[in-house]
Amino acid sequence: MKSKFLRILLASAVTFTFSALAQTGSAATPSDSAATPASAASAAPATTAGPSTGTKLGTININEAIFGSNEGRRDIEALSKKFEPKQNELKGQNDELESLKKQLTTQEGKLNDDALAGLKKQIESKQKLFDRSVQDAQEEFGNQQQEIASRVLQKMAPMIVKYSQQNGFGIIVDTSKPWPQSNVLWWGETIDITKAIVEAYNVQSGVPAPPTTGAATKPTTPKPATGLGTAPKPAAPKATEPPK
């Protein structure tokens, strides 16, 4: 069975989510959360602004805004390219483990006790080494991914506040996480400012769109896990359709 790290990297999927980003009078910063390290949260700029007079509610997918921008796409594609050797190395280790496990399954009844014990010990040793390598790679990739997101958000956050004030928004809700991981059950496209922010940020950054290389690097949001003995909640209505 392939590791979580391999499934993520082999599919070129990038996961990064932030807590709600909302304008609160004179400052707007991303909230600290378990998914965002303190260093990233503290690095986000505090944007001084006048009191908001807007009354509209808006939404933004911070995840898509960051990694949908030219700068975010460029940097995450470079990071994925950087990790390709590690990805291939882990895939090789995983294939070797699967081969040994298959050998154990097919030859268990044919091997003597010493040979069987030796094979099991070899599998156990390689499994521990592989698990540790995967964990280290996950942490390293995640840390560098968060550094990219924090760097982009530092420059994007003031733009979100300014855009919201200029367009009459009194609050902006982050929709990066799907319901029931967040309290947002449904929203309509007409109040979403993600595309507008990405377009404005691309102009401000001056970073050209990276060349298309096949698989899109648009980040994905993990589906909520359902614990044992817990009934799953019904699916939320699609964002582009009004709830019935």
C-alpha positions, 0 to 999 in steps of 0.5 A: 500500500502506497504511503500518504506522501506518495499518493500526494506527490505522485498525484501532484496534489498540494494541500494547504489551508488557512483559518478564516481571514476577516477584516476587523476594523483596523487590522486583518491577519490570518488566524492561528490554527493547528494547520498553520504554524505560529511562525506563519501566522505571526509573519502575516502583516497587520494592515492599518485601515480606517473603520469599515462601513461596508455591510456585504458578506463575501467569501474567499478561498485562501487556499486557491487564492495563494496557489492559484496566483502566478507566484504561488503556482510557480513556487509550488511547482518548483517545490514539487520538482525539487522533491521528485528525487525524494519521491522516486527514492520513496517509491523504490523503497515502497516497491521493495517492501511490497515485494518482500511482503509478497514473498512472505505471503507466497513462501511462508509455508515453504520456509524453515523457521530461521528463514521465515524469522529472518524475512520477517525481521528484514521487512520490519526493519525496512518498514521502520526505515521507510516510515521514518523517511516518509515522515521526514519528507512530509514534514520537510515538504509541508514546512516549505509549502507553508513558507511559500503560502506565508510569503504570498499571504503577507503581500496578499492580505492587505490587498484583500482588506483594501478590495473588501473596503472599496467594494462594500464588504463588511466581512470576508469568510474563508471557504478553503475548508469544506463543511462540516470542517468549517461552519460555511454550509453554502455560498454563491459565486456572486459574493466570492472574491477569490478570482478578483483577488488572484487577478489583482495580485498577479498584476501587482506581483508582475509574475508571469503565468507559469507554463502549463505542464499537464497536471494542474497544481490547484490545491485540494482540500482533504475530505473530512474524516469520519470516526468509528461509530460516528454517523457521517453528516449529509453532504452540503449543497454545491457552491454553485447551486442554491440550496433546495 
